Amino acid sequence: MANKLSTKQRRAARVRRSLKKVAGDRHRLSVHRSNANIYAQIIDDSKGHTLAAASTLDKEVKGNGGNVDAAVAVGKLVAERAAKAGVTDVVFDRGPFLFHGRVKAVADAARESGLKF
């Protein structure tokens, strides 16, 4: 029997499938958004390892995790940690979320802080 996936899981798989076509050997900047927090991590898909991560739960990020200002702080922090890990080129994985609001704020802040995508 076929495994039924939720709409959110199918959307995330569709986005990730299209990213694999254009990614090449670049790492993936994955963003997850909840109502209270936002998380970002840079993943090496060939090894299955997380190279750098940041979220609104980190001590360096202050304030409410459910707003755009906190998302900007997470984007800057993940870019700094990626630079320490030696990562400069990534592909942006928005997952099942629209590229709008907090997800876009993370992407823009990461670009301004030195990540290329």
Secondary structure by P-SEA (a helix, b strand, c coil): cbbbbcaaaaaaaaaaaaaaaccccbbbbbbbbcccbbbbbbbccccccccccccccccccccccccaaaaaaaaaaaaaaaaaacccbbbbbcccccccaaaaaaaaaaaaacccc
